[in-house]
Amino acid sequence: MRRLVTVESAAVVAAACIAIYILFIGPFIGVADNGDFLRIMGTVGLNYYDAAESFEDRFFGYAHANFAYDSFFQGAYVSTQIILVFIARFAGMIANSDAFDIRVLGAIYTLLLLAAVYLIIRHNKTESRVTGIVLAACIVFVFCDIAYLAYFNSFFGEPVSFVFMLLTFGLGLWLTQQERPSNKVLVLFFVSVVFLSFSKIQNAPIGVAFALIGLRYMSLKRDMKWRKIAMWFSIGIFLTAVIMYITAPKDLKHINLYQTVFFGILNGSPDVEGDLEELGLPDRLSVLAGTNFFQTDTAIKQDDPSLKADFYDRISHTDVLLFYLKHPGRLIDKMEYAASNGMSIRPYYLGNYEKAEGKPSGTLSMTYSTWSEFKNKYLPRSLLFIVIFYVLYFAAALFEYMRRPSVRERIAIELFMLIGLVGIFAFLVPILGDGQADMGKHLFLFNVSFDMMLVTAVVWVVYQLASLKRSRRRSYYY
């Protein structure tokens, strides 16, 4: 007889209740704009609701629920996030033609999260009921934390990375659990990979990794149509990732290069002039060491025409990578800095409340924040801790991989290992692509990957203990 209430359905109900309470009941909770919203809003035809609003009220301190409708394509930001915001915009206009309520977008993210929660638990639970309950409890406890959910009521790209990372993993597991995996589920898996990989330019390397595992899915079924879907989607995602990086807007590349060199390599450098010489840059740029692209008091303005010939035309991210390969100690120093910021899921400098709530600028909501606060305050903020955790995680994954001959099981384990690989990409890309700028926020996807790995590790340990208990019980009776 089938149970009326399954572990996965109970988890979905619990996650839904938490999300509804945080995002849609009571005072509005979102994340304040740090200046990034406009590139999304300009593309989808939205604008700030109060045109006369002061800088202090619009940015950093207060979140906003309502936005004004405006004309489309006042910009051309390329991201899969645009698709979701377009859908939300049209749905929001049907509900209220006077103002766009960002909670419509939050509702879309919430539905995607609930689907991911269901799939991960449904296709990852074992014959051990205790293990399934622990998995469900960990997912609801960790991934329904306000540090993750508050992003849903914002125009930041982080929630796209978050929900599609979970959804991709859930769909990938589903494919490995089916005797005859569905072509439709395979397509959904790749669509989820597309949304994850191309939500941000810095996620493009993730697309390459998922394209490789996509090719591995070809072996799950001999059907020619199945194999063509897996092959062409994998090739398409790989090529799109490369093209997306190559064709990134020049302005965005300039910002990233400036940050990477002056706020990264030269920030705290023991020999600024020597580093400039090695990078093939003129000594006069030493006055910019330690500055970021958005400062207004730099000795040479970031858009000064002379910087085109002296800097932007001379340097590339390949040069940055080669520099760090020649100076591994410097890279480790930057990794230590990243690790010191790597356990903060939420941006603590961006407020969660609307100004109308009467709370001080920058006030954060602590509702259902146990995990994010514990992680931020008590988990070690050191590169050594992260390295040890990764070594143990991959050691356990390789142990399971070696003792399981089934192709399906091995691909599932490869998917678990890919979580760790995504975390490595997400940890290194901000260092190589944006220096030390806003490091905590840029490590968001690393946090998602780390938390997925931690939940996996806890559930694996519980499963081993449950298996040991069952084997002892059988030996007692026989």
C-alpha positions as CSV (number, residue, x, y, z in Angstrom):
1,M,0.0,0.0,0.0
2,R,1.4,3.4,-1.0
3,R,1.9,5.9,1.7
4,L,-0.4,8.9,1.5
5,V,2.3,11.2,2.6
6,T,5.8,10.7,1.2
7,V,9.0,12.2,2.4
8,E,9.4,14.3,-0.7
9,S,5.8,15.7,-0.6
10,A,6.2,16.6,3.1
11,A,9.4,18.4,2.3
12,V,7.8,20.3,-0.5
13,V,4.9,21.4,1.8
14,A,7.4,22.5,4.4
15,A,9.5,24.4,1.9
16,A,6.4,26.1,0.5
17,C,5.2,27.2,3.9
18,I,8.6,28.7,4.7
19,A,8.9,30.5,1.4
20,I,5.3,31.8,1.5
21,Y,5.8,33.1,5.0
22,I,9.1,34.8,4.3
23,L,8.4,36.2,0.8
24,F,4.6,36.8,0.6
25,I,3.2,37.2,4.1
26,G,3.9,40.1,6.5
27,P,6.5,42.8,5.7
28,F,8.1,42.7,2.3
29,I,11.5,41.0,2.2
30,G,13.8,41.4,-0.7
31,V,17.4,42.5,-1.3
32,A,18.4,46.1,-1.9
33,D,19.8,47.1,-5.2
34,N,23.6,47.7,-5.4
35,G,23.4,49.2,-8.8
36,D,23.0,45.9,-10.8
37,F,19.2,46.0,-11.3
38,L,19.1,48.5,-14.1
39,R,20.8,46.3,-16.7
40,I,18.1,43.7,-16.2
41,M,15.2,46.3,-15.9
42,G,16.4,48.2,-19.0
43,T,16.2,45.1,-21.1
44,V,12.8,43.9,-20.0
45,G,11.1,47.3,-19.9
46,L,11.0,48.1,-16.2
47,N,12.3,51.1,-14.2
48,Y,12.4,52.4,-10.7
49,Y,8.9,53.2,-9.4
50,D,9.8,56.6,-7.7
51,A,11.8,58.6,-10.2
52,A,12.5,61.3,-7.6
53,E,13.8,58.8,-5.0
54,S,17.2,59.7,-3.4
55,F,20.3,57.7,-4.0
56,E,20.4,56.7,-0.4
57,D,16.8,55.3,-0.5
58,R,17.2,53.6,-3.9
59,F,20.5,51.8,-3.3
60,F,22.0,49.5,-0.7
61,G,19.7,50.4,2.3
62,Y,16.2,49.4,1.3
63,A,14.5,46.7,-0.8
64,H,11.7,47.6,-3.2
65,A,8.5,45.7,-4.0
66,N,7.2,47.8,-6.8
67,F,8.7,48.9,-10.1
68,A,7.4,51.0,-13.0
69,Y,6.7,49.7,-16.5
70,D,8.8,51.2,-19.2
71,S,9.8,50.7,-22.8
72,F,11.7,47.5,-23.7
73,F,15.4,47.1,-24.7
74,Q,16.9,50.2,-23.2
75,G,19.9,48.0,-23.0
76,A,20.9,44.5,-24.2
77,Y,22.0,42.4,-21.2
78,V,22.4,38.8,-22.3
79,S,21.3,36.3,-19.7
80,T,18.8,33.5,-19.4
81,Q,17.5,35.4,-16.4
82,I,15.9,37.8,-18.9
83,I,13.5,35.0,-19.9
84,L,12.2,34.6,-16.4
85,V,11.9,38.3,-15.8
86,F,10.0,38.7,-19.1
87,I,7.5,36.0,-18.0
88,A,7.1,37.7,-14.6
89,R,6.7,41.1,-16.2
90,F,3.8,40.0,-18.4
91,A,2.2,38.1,-15.6
92,G,2.6,41.1,-13.3
93,M,1.0,43.4,-15.9
94,I,-2.1,41.2,-16.0
95,A,-2.4,41.4,-12.2
96,N,-1.6,45.1,-11.9
97,S,-1.0,47.3,-14.9
98,D,0.0,50.3,-12.8
99,A,3.1,48.8,-11.1
100,F,5.2,45.6,-11.4
101,D,5.2,43.7,-8.1
102,I,8.5,41.8,-7.9
103,R,6.9,39.1,-5.8
104,V,5.6,37.7,-9.1
105,L,9.2,37.0,-10.0
106,G,9.7,35.6,-6.5
107,A,6.8,33.2,-7.0
108,I,8.3,31.8,-10.2
109,Y,11.6,31.2,-8.4
110,T,9.7,29.6,-5.5
111,L,7.9,27.1,-7.9
112,L,11.2,26.2,-9.5
113,L,12.8,25.6,-6.0
114,L,9.9,23.4,-5.0
115,A,10.2,21.3,-8.1
116,A,14.0,20.9,-7.4
117,V,13.3,19.9,-3.8
118,Y,10.8,17.3,-4.9
119,L,13.1,15.8,-7.6
120,I,16.2,15.7,-5.4
121,I,14.5,13.9,-2.6
122,R,12.3,11.6,-4.8
123,H,15.3,10.4,-6.8
124,N,18.0,10.4,-4.1
125,K,16.3,8.7,-1.2
126,T,17.2,5.0,-0.5
127,E,15.5,2.1,1.1
128,S,16.5,3.6,4.4
129,R,13.5,5.7,5.5
130,V,15.8,7.4,8.1
131,T,18.2,8.5,5.3
132,G,15.3,10.0,3.3
133,I,14.0,11.9,6.3
134,V,17.5,13.3,7.0
135,L,17.9,14.3,3.4
136,A,14.5,16.1,3.4
137,A,15.2,17.8,6.7
138,C,18.7,19.0,5.5
139,I,17.4,20.4,2.2
140,V,14.5,22.3,3.9
141,F,16.8,23.6,6.7
142,V,19.6,24.7,4.4
143,F,18.1,25.7,1.1
144,C,15.0,27.5,2.5
145,D,17.2,29.8,4.6
146,I,16.3,33.5,4.2
147,A,19.8,34.1,2.9
148,Y,18.8,32.2,-0.3
149,L,15.1,33.0,-0.4
150,A,15.4,36.8,0.0
151,Y,17.2,36.9,-3.4
152,F,13.9,35.7,-5.0
153,N,12.4,39.2,-4.6
154,S,15.2,41.0,-6.4
155,F,16.6,41.4,-9.9
156,F,20.0,39.8,-9.0
157,G,21.1,36.8,-11.0
158,E,21.9,34.7,-7.9
159,P,18.5,33.0,-7.6
160,V,18.7,31.8,-11.2
161,S,22.0,30.1,-10.4
162,F,20.6,28.8,-7.2
163,V,17.3,27.2,-8.4
164,F,18.7,25.8,-11.6
165,M,21.8,24.3,-9.9
166,L,19.4,22.4,-7.7
167,L,17.0,21.6,-10.5
168,T,19.8,20.4,-12.9
169,F,21.0,18.1,-10.1
170,G,17.5,16.8,-9.5
171,L,16.8,16.1,-13.2
172,G,20.2,14.6,-13.6
173,L,19.5,12.1,-10.8
174,W,16.1,11.3,-12.2
175,L,17.7,10.2,-15.5
176,T,20.0,7.8,-13.7
177,Q,17.2,6.3,-11.7
178,Q,15.0,5.3,-14.7
179,E,15.2,1.9,-16.4
180,R,14.3,3.6,-19.7
181,P,15.0,7.3,-19.2
182,S,12.7,9.7,-20.9
183,N,13.8,11.9,-23.8
184,K,11.6,14.6,-22.4
185,V,13.4,14.5,-19.1
186,L,16.7,14.6,-20.9
187,V,15.6,17.8,-22.7
188,L,14.5,19.3,-19.4
189,F,17.9,18.5,-17.9
190,F,19.7,20.3,-20.7
191,V,17.3,23.3,-20.6
192,S,18.1,23.6,-16.9
193,V,21.8,23.4,-17.7
194,V,21.3,26.3,-20.2
195,F,19.6,28.5,-17.6
196,L,22.3,27.8,-15.1
197,S,25.3,28.2,-17.3
198,F,24.2,31.3,-19.1
199,S,22.5,33.3,-16.3
200,K,25.9,35.0,-15.9
201,I,29.0,35.2,-18.0
202,Q,31.1,33.9,-15.1
203,N,28.9,30.7,-15.1
204,A,30.0,29.9,-18.7
205,P,32.8,27.5,-17.6
206,I,30.1,25.5,-15.8
207,G,28.4,24.9,-19.1
208,V,31.6,23.3,-20.4
209,A,31.6,20.9,-17.4
210,F,27.9,20.0,-17.8
211,A,28.4,19.5,-21.6
212,L,30.9,16.8,-20.8
213,I,28.6,14.9,-18.4
214,G,25.9,15.4,-21.0
215,L,27.9,13.2,-23.3
216,R,28.1,10.6,-20.6
217,Y,24.3,10.4,-20.5
218,M,24.5,9.0,-24.1
219,S,25.4,5.7,-22.6
220,L,22.2,5.4,-20.6
221,K,20.2,4.4,-23.6
222,R,20.9,2.8,-27.0
223,D,18.1,4.7,-28.7
224,M,19.5,6.8,-31.6
225,K,17.1,9.7,-30.9
226,W,18.3,9.8,-27.2
227,R,21.9,9.8,-28.2
228,K,21.4,12.6,-30.7
229,I,19.6,14.7,-28.1
230,A,22.5,14.2,-25.6
231,M,25.2,14.8,-28.2
232,W,23.8,17.9,-29.9
233,F,22.7,19.6,-26.7
234,S,26.2,19.0,-25.2
235,I,27.9,20.4,-28.3
236,G,25.6,23.3,-28.4
237,I,26.1,24.2,-24.7
238,F,29.9,23.9,-25.1
239,L,30.0,26.2,-28.1
240,T,27.6,28.7,-26.6
241,A,29.7,28.9,-23.5
242,V,32.8,29.7,-25.6
243,I,30.9,32.2,-27.8
244,M,29.3,33.9,-24.7
245,Y,32.8,34.5,-23.2
246,I,34.3,35.7,-26.5
247,T,31.5,38.0,-27.4
248,A,31.0,39.5,-23.9
249,P,30.3,43.2,-24.1
250,K,33.5,45.2,-24.2
251,D,32.4,47.5,-21.4
252,L,31.9,44.5,-19.1
253,K,35.3,43.0,-20.1
254,H,37.0,46.4,-19.3
255,I,35.4,46.5,-15.8
256,N,36.4,42.9,-15.1
257,L,40.0,43.5,-16.3
258,Y,40.4,46.6,-14.3
259,Q,39.1,44.9,-11.2
260,T,41.2,41.8,-11.8
261,V,44.5,43.7,-12.2
262,F,44.2,46.8,-10.0
263,F,41.9,45.4,-7.3
264,G,43.3,41.9,-7.6
265,I,46.9,41.4,-8.6
266,L,48.2,44.8,-7.6
267,N,46.0,45.1,-4.5
268,G,48.5,44.6,-1.7
269,S,51.3,43.7,-4.1
270,P,54.8,43.7,-2.6
271,D,56.2,45.0,-5.9
272,V,53.7,47.0,-7.9
273,E,56.2,48.3,-10.5
274,G,57.6,44.8,-11.0
275,D,54.2,43.3,-11.5
276,L,53.3,45.9,-14.0
277,E,56.5,45.3,-15.9
278,E,55.8,41.5,-16.0
279,L,52.3,42.2,-17.2
280,G,53.6,44.4,-20.0
281,L,52.0,47.6,-18.6
282,P,53.5,51.0,-18.1
283,D,54.8,52.2,-14.7
284,R,52.5,55.2,-14.6
285,L,49.6,52.8,-13.9
286,S,51.0,52.1,-10.4
287,V,48.9,55.0,-9.0
288,L,45.8,52.8,-9.7
289,A,47.0,49.8,-7.5
290,G,44.4,49.0,-5.0
291,T,41.6,51.0,-6.7
292,N,38.4,49.6,-8.1
293,F,36.5,50.5,-11.3
294,F,33.7,52.3,-9.5
295,Q,35.8,54.7,-7.4
296,T,35.5,58.3,-8.3
297,D,38.7,59.6,-6.7
298,T,41.3,57.6,-8.8
299,A,44.4,59.5,-10.1
300,I,43.5,58.3,-13.6
301,K,39.8,58.1,-14.5
302,Q,38.7,54.6,-15.5
303,D,37.4,55.9,-18.8
304,D,40.4,58.0,-19.5
305,P,41.2,57.6,-23.3
306,S,44.9,56.9,-22.5
307,L,43.9,53.7,-20.6
308,K,42.7,52.1,-23.9
309,A,46.2,52.0,-25.3
310,D,48.1,51.6,-22.0
311,F,45.8,49.0,-20.4
312,Y,42.7,47.7,-22.0
313,D,44.4,46.8,-25.3
314,R,47.4,45.3,-23.7
315,I,45.9,42.9,-21.1
316,S,43.6,39.9,-21.1
317,H,42.4,37.3,-18.6
318,T,44.9,34.9,-20.2
319,D,47.7,37.2,-19.0
320,V,46.1,37.2,-15.6
321,L,46.0,33.4,-15.5
322,L,49.6,33.1,-16.6
323,F,50.7,35.6,-14.0
324,Y,49.1,33.5,-11.2
325,L,50.6,30.3,-12.7
326,K,54.0,31.9,-12.5
327,H,53.3,33.1,-8.9
328,P,51.3,30.4,-7.2
329,G,51.9,31.9,-3.8
330,R,50.1,35.1,-4.9
331,L,47.2,33.0,-6.1
332,I,47.0,31.2,-2.8
333,D,47.0,34.5,-1.0
334,K,44.0,35.6,-3.1
335,M,42.3,32.2,-2.4
336,E,42.9,32.7,1.3
337,Y,41.1,36.1,1.0
338,A,38.3,34.4,-0.9
339,A,38.0,31.7,1.8
340,S,37.8,34.4,4.5
341,N,34.6,35.6,2.7
342,G,33.4,32.3,1.5
343,M,31.0,31.3,4.2
344,S,28.6,34.3,3.8
345,I,25.6,33.3,1.7
346,R,23.9,36.7,1.9
347,P,25.3,40.2,1.2
348,Y,25.3,41.8,4.7
349,Y,25.6,45.3,3.3
350,L,22.3,45.2,1.4
351,G,19.1,45.7,3.4
352,N,16.0,43.5,3.2
353,Y,13.1,45.8,4.1
354,E,11.2,48.6,2.4
355,K,11.7,52.0,3.8
356,A,8.0,52.2,4.6
357,E,8.6,49.6,7.4
358,G,10.4,52.3,9.4
359,K,13.5,50.3,10.0
360,P,17.0,51.7,9.8
361,S,18.7,51.6,6.4
362,G,20.4,48.3,5.8
363,T,18.4,46.3,8.3
364,L,18.4,42.6,7.7
365,S,15.6,40.1,8.5
366,M,16.8,37.2,10.6
367,T,13.6,35.1,10.1
368,Y,14.7,31.5,9.4
369,S,18.3,32.3,9.2
370,T,19.7,29.7,11.5
371,W,21.8,27.9,8.8
372,S,23.3,31.1,7.2
373,E,24.1,32.6,10.5
374,F,25.7,29.5,11.9
375,K,27.7,29.1,8.7
376,N,28.8,32.7,8.7
377,K,29.8,32.7,12.4
378,Y,31.1,29.3,13.1
379,L,32.4,27.4,10.1
380,P,36.2,28.0,9.6
381,R,37.0,30.8,7.2
382,S,40.2,29.3,5.9
383,L,41.5,27.8,2.7
384,L,42.8,24.8,4.6
385,F,39.3,23.9,5.9
386,I,37.9,24.1,2.3
387,V,40.7,22.0,0.9
388,I,40.3,19.3,3.6
389,F,36.5,19.2,3.1
390,Y,36.9,18.9,-0.7
391,V,39.5,16.1,-0.3
392,L,37.2,14.1,2.0
393,Y,34.2,14.6,-0.2
394,F,36.0,13.5,-3.4
395,A,37.7,10.6,-1.5
396,A,34.2,9.3,-0.5
397,A,32.9,9.8,-4.0
398,L,35.8,7.9,-5.6
399,F,35.3,5.1,-3.0
400,E,31.7,4.8,-4.1
401,Y,32.6,5.1,-7.7
402,M,35.1,2.2,-7.6
403,R,32.8,-0.2,-5.9
404,R,29.8,0.3,-8.1
405,P,30.1,-1.3,-11.6
406,S,26.7,0.0,-12.9
407,V,26.9,2.7,-15.5
408,R,23.8,4.4,-14.1
409,E,25.3,4.5,-10.6
410,R,28.6,5.7,-11.8
411,I,27.1,8.6,-13.8
412,A,25.0,9.5,-10.7
413,I,28.3,9.7,-8.7
414,E,29.9,11.7,-11.5
415,L,27.0,14.1,-11.1
416,F,27.8,14.4,-7.3
417,M,31.4,15.0,-8.1
418,L,30.4,17.7,-10.6
419,I,28.8,19.6,-7.7
420,G,32.3,19.9,-6.3
421,L,33.8,20.9,-9.6
422,V,31.2,23.7,-10.0
423,G,32.2,24.9,-6.5
424,I,35.9,25.0,-7.6
425,F,35.0,27.1,-10.7
426,A,32.8,29.4,-8.6
427,F,35.6,29.9,-6.2
428,L,38.3,30.7,-8.7
429,V,36.4,32.7,-11.3
430,P,35.8,35.7,-9.1
431,I,39.5,35.9,-8.3
432,L,40.6,35.6,-11.9
433,G,37.7,37.7,-13.2
434,D,37.0,40.4,-10.7
435,G,39.9,40.7,-8.2
436,Q,38.8,41.2,-4.6
437,A,35.6,43.2,-5.5
438,D,32.5,42.3,-3.6
439,M,34.0,38.9,-3.0
440,G,31.3,37.6,-0.6
441,K,28.5,38.2,-3.1
442,H,30.5,36.8,-6.0
443,L,31.1,33.5,-4.1
444,F,27.3,32.9,-4.0
445,L,27.4,29.8,-6.3
446,F,30.4,28.5,-4.4
447,N,28.2,28.6,-1.3
448,V,25.4,26.8,-3.1
449,S,27.8,24.1,-4.2
450,F,29.4,23.8,-0.8
451,D,26.0,23.5,0.9
452,M,25.0,20.8,-1.6
453,M,28.2,18.9,-0.9
454,L,27.7,19.2,2.9
455,V,24.1,17.9,2.7
456,T,25.4,15.1,0.5
457,A,28.1,14.2,3.0
458,V,25.7,14.2,6.0
459,V,23.2,12.0,4.2
460,W,26.0,9.7,3.0
461,V,27.3,9.2,6.6
462,V,23.7,8.6,7.8
463,Y,23.2,6.0,5.0
464,Q,26.4,4.2,6.0
465,L,25.4,4.0,9.6
466,A,21.9,2.8,8.7
467,S,23.4,0.2,6.4
468,L,25.8,-1.0,9.1
469,K,22.8,-1.3,11.6
470,R,20.8,-3.3,9.0
471,S,23.7,-5.7,8.4
472,R,24.2,-6.2,12.1
473,R,20.6,-6.9,12.5
474,R,20.6,-9.5,9.7
475,S,23.7,-11.2,11.1
476,Y,22.0,-11.4,14.5
477,Y,19.0,-13.3,13.0
478,Y,21.0,-15.5,10.7
